Amino acid sequence: MLSTKLRLRLEFVAARIEKGEPVELTEMIWADKLAKANRSAGEILRRARRKALTGETPEGGLDDFLNRMDLGDPDPSNHRSGFDTPEEIVEWFSRDDSDDWRQRD
């Protein structure tokens, strides 16, 4: 659980990210470290990045559902639309991501 002071600081950084305003490098480093250590902080930061990349999504649609559930990667350049070979499927499931959703806290 985040303290009020940390949450307010993170929400300030997240609001700047959503609006596309500049954020200092030290603030981004702090926010990323906090997001890796705390699930709530990670959710706040991912939602801000998703909103900055995709903008407002129509309410009630699939994108809105995914955003509210905090599912998927916020960066569309990381999305896959399919696999060409069985080896690509094996590689995708065996990759070692530190932010992997399958990893336990």
Summary of the structure (lengths in Angstrom):
residues: 105
radius of gyration: 15.6
end to end distance: 13.2
largest distance: 48.8
contacts: 220
relative contact order: 0.11
helix: 62%
strand: 0%
